[in-house]
Amino acid sequence: WLFTAQNTYTFKFLNKTLVVYHNSLRRDTFGPKAATASKIILSYPERGRKVEIIGSVVTGSLAEDIRQGKLQQIDVILA
């Protein structure tokens, strides 16, 4: 059971990493006026380490960390 805050969609990626999409403006996620990711916050389990990415693309070693299941949570802020 996952607690889901208002205006969010939550799921587990690769059965390990919690992913939370935040859509505070409740915009459509499809079509010509679709919401897109404006920021992505990667949260690691150790010492509350967080990495903020402006935009919608995760590359390089951060993308590899996601694939290897090293993250505790990924927050995607839609705008």
C-alpha positions in Angstrom: 0.0 0.0 0.0 1.4 3.4 -1.0 0.1 6.7 0.3 -0.6 9.0 -2.6 -0.9 12.7 -2.0 -3.5 14.8 -3.9 -2.6 15.5 -7.5 0.1 12.8 -7.7 0.5 9.4 -9.3 2.8 6.9 -7.5 4.3 3.6 -8.5 7.4 1.4 -8.0 10.0 1.3 -10.8 11.6 -2.1 -11.1 9.8 -3.1 -7.9 12.3 -1.0 -5.9 12.3 2.8 -6.5 9.3 4.8 -5.6 8.4 7.2 -8.4 6.0 10.1 -7.8 4.6 12.3 -10.5 3.4 15.7 -9.1 0.8 17.4 -11.2 -0.4 20.3 -9.0 -2.0 22.1 -11.9 -3.9 18.9 -12.9 -2.9 19.3 -16.5 -3.5 16.6 -19.1 -0.5 14.3 -19.6 -1.3 13.8 -23.3 -2.2 15.9 -26.3 -1.0 19.2 -27.7 -1.1 21.0 -24.3 0.3 18.1 -22.3 2.2 18.7 -19.1 5.9 18.0 -19.3 8.5 17.4 -16.6 10.0 20.7 -15.5 12.1 19.2 -12.7 13.2 15.7 -11.5 14.5 15.1 -8.0 16.5 12.0 -7.4 16.6 10.9 -3.7 19.3 8.5 -2.5 18.9 6.5 0.7 22.2 7.6 2.2 22.2 10.7 4.4 19.3 12.3 2.6 21.3 13.0 -0.6 19.2 14.6 -3.3 20.0 15.6 -6.9 17.8 18.1 -8.7 17.6 18.1 -12.5 16.0 21.0 -14.3 14.1 19.6 -17.3 12.9 16.1 -18.3 16.0 14.1 -19.1 18.3 12.1 -16.8 21.6 11.0 -18.4 25.0 9.5 -17.6 25.8 8.2 -14.2 22.5 9.4 -12.7 20.5 7.3 -15.3 22.8 4.4 -14.5 22.0 4.8 -10.8 18.3 4.6 -11.6 18.7 1.4 -13.7 20.8 -0.2 -10.9 18.1 0.5 -8.3 20.3 2.8 -6.2 17.6 5.4 -5.6 15.1 5.5 -2.9 12.7 7.9 -4.7 12.2 9.9 -7.9 10.0 12.9 -7.9 8.9 14.2 -11.3 7.4 17.8 -11.2 5.0 18.4 -14.1 4.3 21.8 -15.4 
